[in-house]
Amino acid sequence: MKFGAHVSIAGGINKAPSRAHGLGCECFQIFSRSPRGGKPPELNDKMVKSFLGECVKYNIAEYYIHTPYYINLCSEKKGLRNSSITIIKEELERGNTLGAKYVMTHLGSSKGTNRKHAVKIIIEGLKRIIENTSFSTQLLLENTAGQGTTMGDSFEELAEILDGVRGSSIGICIDTAHLFASGYDIRTQEKFKEIFRILSTTIGIEKIKLFHGNDSKVALGERKDRHEHIGKGKIGIEGFKNIIKNSDFENINMIVETPPEKVGEDIKALKNLRDK
């Protein structure tokens, strides 16, 4: 398991690898465009060559792209659903250009429709995204904290969506803070084993491709998305130890998405757990 962080692309995407290196990252995650909207920065040959050169310079071979925050594959507004599909396709294309391993996305909110119908709409959208494509970059769906009517907070719901696009390469990114906030307790070995069993029988371990390693400011099942530094939140260091020492996860990397001032300390703490 390698550890990294979400880093800024301010000044150009080619600045990200050096920032990641400075934090002690072994992998990293970026937005390839503003997460709030607007035209994405051009990925011309010079920029791509510079970015790839920086990755080689700092010996970072694996990096990932997170889609913008406004993605909603199950919006009651058809225009937003269509634009979300377009943006995810564009991010897969950009990821392919940059050599990114994964693009991960949230699914959106079912506000205005029932969850069963929302799942159906999401599956239809994902099929449109992956049809007639052959990108080396793989699409991942991220679990959510279950805040409001956000989709993808349970293993069962994510499994249903994956089943709807059976045969595709779509995988799952597990965010630990979201996992805990949505009611999955990983703080003790006994509870972690039970969560692992449920995960194995619903989504399937082979579909887990990446972790977002975040502690939680909120309590178990509180259904709010509030990240905290590793070992400083309600999950605590034991929860991360349970994940890291699990042999089934040894080749699945972890990205920290905590407040920037102490991200380097979070990565160091995770490395210490691995080394022990």
C-alpha positions as CSV (number, residue, x, y, z in Angstrom):
1,M,0.0,0.0,0.0
2,K,1.3,3.4,-1.0
3,F,0.2,6.7,0.6
4,G,-0.4,10.1,-1.0
5,A,-2.6,13.2,-0.8
6,H,-4.8,15.4,-2.9
7,V,-2.6,18.2,-4.2
8,S,-3.2,21.5,-5.9
9,I,-2.6,22.2,-9.6
10,A,-2.3,26.0,-9.1
11,G,0.1,27.3,-11.7
12,G,-0.3,24.3,-13.9
13,I,-0.9,20.5,-13.7
14,N,2.9,20.0,-14.0
15,K,3.3,21.6,-10.5
16,A,1.5,18.8,-8.8
17,P,4.2,16.1,-8.7
18,S,6.7,18.4,-6.9
19,R,4.0,19.4,-4.4
20,A,3.3,15.7,-3.8
21,H,6.9,14.9,-3.3
22,G,7.3,17.7,-0.8
23,L,4.5,16.1,1.3
24,G,6.2,12.7,1.2
25,C,3.6,11.2,-1.2
26,E,4.2,7.9,-3.0
27,C,1.1,8.6,-5.2
28,F,-1.2,11.6,-5.5
29,Q,-4.6,12.9,-6.5
30,I,-5.6,16.1,-8.4
31,F,-8.5,17.9,-9.9
32,S,-7.6,18.3,-13.6
33,R,-9.9,21.3,-13.7
34,S,-11.6,23.6,-11.2
35,P,-13.9,21.6,-9.0
36,R,-16.4,24.5,-9.0
37,G,-16.8,24.8,-12.8
38,G,-15.5,26.6,-15.8
39,K,-13.3,25.7,-18.7
40,P,-10.5,23.1,-18.0
41,P,-6.9,24.1,-18.5
42,E,-5.5,22.9,-21.8
43,L,-3.4,19.7,-21.8
44,N,-1.1,20.6,-24.7
45,D,1.9,18.5,-25.6
46,K,4.3,20.8,-23.7
47,M,2.3,20.6,-20.5
48,V,1.8,16.9,-20.7
49,K,5.5,16.3,-21.3
50,S,6.4,18.5,-18.4
51,F,3.9,16.7,-16.1
52,L,5.2,13.3,-17.0
53,G,8.8,14.4,-16.7
54,E,8.1,15.7,-13.2
55,C,6.5,12.3,-12.2
56,V,9.6,10.5,-13.4
57,K,11.8,13.0,-11.6
58,Y,10.1,12.3,-8.3
59,N,9.6,8.6,-8.9
60,I,5.8,8.8,-8.7
61,A,4.2,6.3,-11.1
62,E,0.6,6.3,-9.8
63,Y,-1.7,9.3,-9.7
64,Y,-5.5,9.9,-9.9
65,I,-8.0,12.5,-10.9
66,H,-11.1,13.5,-8.9
67,T,-14.1,14.8,-10.9
68,P,-15.7,18.2,-10.0
69,Y,-18.0,18.5,-7.0
70,Y,-21.1,19.4,-9.1
71,I,-21.4,16.0,-10.8
72,N,-24.9,14.5,-10.4
73,L,-25.8,11.4,-12.4
74,C,-29.2,11.2,-10.9
75,S,-30.4,14.8,-10.9
76,E,-34.0,15.5,-11.6
77,K,-32.7,18.0,-14.2
78,K,-31.8,16.3,-17.4
79,G,-29.4,19.0,-18.4
80,L,-27.3,18.5,-15.3
81,R,-27.3,14.7,-15.8
82,N,-26.2,15.1,-19.4
83,S,-23.4,17.6,-18.5
84,S,-22.3,15.3,-15.7
85,I,-21.9,12.5,-18.2
86,T,-20.0,14.8,-20.5
87,I,-17.6,16.0,-17.8
88,I,-16.8,12.4,-16.6
89,K,-16.1,11.4,-20.2
90,E,-13.8,14.4,-20.6
91,E,-12.0,13.6,-17.3
92,L,-11.4,10.0,-18.5
93,E,-10.0,11.4,-21.7
94,R,-7.8,13.8,-19.8
95,G,-6.7,11.0,-17.4
96,N,-5.8,8.9,-20.4
97,T,-3.7,11.8,-21.8
98,L,-1.9,12.2,-18.5
99,G,-1.5,8.5,-17.8
100,A,-3.6,8.7,-14.7
101,K,-4.6,5.3,-13.3
102,Y,-8.1,6.2,-12.1
103,V,-10.7,8.9,-12.3
104,M,-13.1,8.8,-9.3
105,T,-16.5,10.4,-9.0
106,H,-19.3,11.0,-6.6
107,L,-22.7,9.8,-8.0
108,G,-24.9,12.8,-6.9
109,S,-28.1,13.3,-5.1
110,S,-31.5,11.7,-5.6
111,K,-33.4,14.9,-4.4
112,G,-36.6,15.1,-6.4
113,T,-36.8,11.4,-7.1
114,N,-36.9,8.1,-5.2
115,R,-33.7,6.1,-4.7
116,K,-34.8,3.1,-6.7
117,H,-35.3,5.4,-9.8
118,A,-32.1,7.2,-9.0
119,V,-30.1,4.0,-9.2
120,K,-31.7,3.2,-12.6
121,I,-30.7,6.7,-13.9
122,I,-27.2,6.3,-12.6
123,I,-26.7,3.0,-14.3
124,E,-28.0,4.5,-17.6
125,G,-25.6,7.4,-17.2
126,L,-22.6,5.1,-16.5
127,K,-23.4,3.0,-19.5
128,R,-23.4,6.1,-21.7
129,I,-20.0,7.1,-20.2
130,I,-18.3,3.8,-20.9
131,E,-19.9,2.9,-24.2
132,N,-17.5,2.9,-27.2
133,T,-14.5,3.9,-25.0
134,S,-11.2,2.2,-24.5
135,F,-9.4,4.5,-22.1
136,S,-6.4,3.1,-20.0
137,T,-7.8,5.3,-17.2
138,Q,-10.4,3.4,-15.1
139,L,-13.5,5.0,-13.6
140,L,-14.1,4.6,-9.9
141,L,-17.3,5.3,-7.9
142,E,-16.8,6.8,-4.4
143,N,-18.9,5.9,-1.4
144,T,-20.6,8.7,0.4
145,A,-21.4,9.7,4.0
146,G,-25.1,9.5,3.3
147,Q,-25.7,13.2,3.9
148,G,-29.1,14.3,2.7
149,T,-30.1,12.3,-0.4
150,T,-26.6,11.5,-1.7
151,M,-26.3,8.2,-3.4
152,G,-23.8,5.4,-2.8
153,D,-23.6,5.4,1.0
154,S,-24.2,1.6,1.4
155,F,-22.3,-1.4,0.0
156,E,-25.6,-2.8,-1.2
157,E,-26.5,0.3,-3.3
158,L,-23.0,0.4,-4.8
159,A,-23.2,-3.3,-5.6
160,E,-26.6,-2.8,-7.3
161,I,-25.1,-0.1,-9.5
162,L,-22.1,-2.2,-10.4
163,D,-24.4,-5.1,-11.2
164,G,-26.2,-2.8,-13.6
165,V,-23.0,-2.2,-15.5
166,R,-21.8,-5.7,-15.2
167,G,-18.8,-6.6,-17.4
168,S,-17.4,-3.1,-17.2
169,S,-14.1,-2.1,-15.6
170,I,-15.8,0.4,-13.2
171,G,-14.4,0.0,-9.7
172,I,-14.9,1.5,-6.2
173,C,-13.0,4.0,-4.2
174,I,-13.7,3.7,-0.4
175,D,-13.5,6.8,1.7
176,T,-12.9,5.9,5.3
177,A,-14.6,9.0,6.7
178,H,-17.7,8.5,4.6
179,L,-17.7,4.8,5.5
180,F,-17.7,5.6,9.2
181,A,-20.2,8.4,8.9
182,S,-22.6,6.2,7.0
183,G,-22.6,3.6,9.8
184,Y,-19.7,1.1,9.1
185,D,-17.5,0.7,12.2
186,I,-13.9,-0.3,11.5
187,R,-12.4,0.7,14.9
188,T,-11.9,-2.8,16.3
189,Q,-10.6,-6.0,14.7
190,E,-14.0,-7.7,15.4
191,K,-16.1,-4.9,13.8
192,F,-13.6,-4.6,10.9
193,K,-13.9,-8.3,10.1
194,E,-17.7,-8.0,10.0
195,I,-17.5,-5.0,7.7
196,F,-14.9,-6.8,5.5
197,R,-17.3,-9.8,5.3
198,I,-20.2,-7.6,4.1
199,L,-17.9,-5.8,1.6
200,S,-16.8,-9.2,0.2
201,T,-20.4,-10.5,-0.2
202,T,-21.8,-7.3,-1.8
203,I,-19.3,-5.3,-3.8
204,G,-16.5,-7.8,-3.8
205,I,-13.0,-7.1,-2.7
206,E,-11.7,-7.3,-6.3
207,K,-13.7,-4.1,-7.1
208,I,-12.0,-2.0,-4.5
209,K,-9.2,-0.1,-6.3
210,L,-8.4,2.9,-4.0
211,F,-8.9,4.3,-0.5
212,H,-9.4,7.8,0.5
213,G,-7.8,7.7,4.0
214,N,-9.6,10.3,6.2
215,D,-10.5,10.3,9.8
216,S,-13.9,11.6,10.8
217,K,-14.9,14.7,12.8
218,V,-18.4,13.2,13.2
219,A,-19.6,10.1,15.1
220,L,-20.5,6.7,13.7
221,G,-23.6,6.9,11.6
222,E,-23.9,10.7,11.9
223,R,-24.2,10.9,8.1
224,K,-22.1,14.1,7.6
225,D,-19.0,14.5,5.4
226,R,-16.4,16.0,7.8
227,H,-12.7,14.9,7.4
228,E,-10.2,15.0,10.2
229,H,-6.5,14.3,10.4
230,I,-5.4,10.6,10.8
231,G,-5.8,9.4,14.4
232,K,-7.3,12.7,15.6
233,G,-11.0,11.9,14.8
234,K,-13.7,9.5,15.8
235,I,-12.3,6.6,13.8
236,G,-8.9,6.7,15.5
237,I,-5.6,5.1,14.6
238,E,-6.8,1.5,15.2
239,G,-9.3,1.8,12.3
240,F,-6.5,2.7,9.9
241,K,-4.3,-0.1,11.3
242,N,-7.0,-2.6,10.6
243,I,-7.1,-1.6,6.9
244,I,-3.4,-1.3,6.4
245,K,-2.5,-4.7,7.9
246,N,-5.2,-6.5,5.9
247,S,-3.3,-8.5,3.2
248,D,-6.2,-8.2,0.8
249,F,-5.6,-4.5,0.7
250,E,-1.8,-4.5,0.4
251,N,-1.8,-3.4,-3.2
252,I,-4.5,-0.8,-2.9
253,N,-3.2,2.7,-2.3
254,M,-4.6,5.4,0.0
255,I,-5.0,9.1,-0.6
256,V,-5.4,11.6,2.2
257,E,-7.9,14.4,1.8
258,T,-7.4,16.2,5.1
259,P,-6.9,19.9,5.8
260,P,-3.7,20.9,4.0
261,E,-1.6,22.3,6.9
262,K,-0.9,18.8,8.4
263,V,-1.3,16.5,5.4
264,G,2.4,15.6,5.5
265,E,2.0,14.5,9.1
266,D,-1.0,12.3,8.1
267,I,1.1,10.6,5.4
268,K,3.9,10.0,7.9
269,A,1.5,8.5,10.4
270,L,0.1,6.1,7.8
271,K,3.6,5.1,6.7
272,N,4.6,4.4,10.3
273,L,1.6,2.1,10.6
274,R,2.6,0.2,7.4
275,D,6.2,-0.1,8.6
276,K,5.2,-1.6,11.9
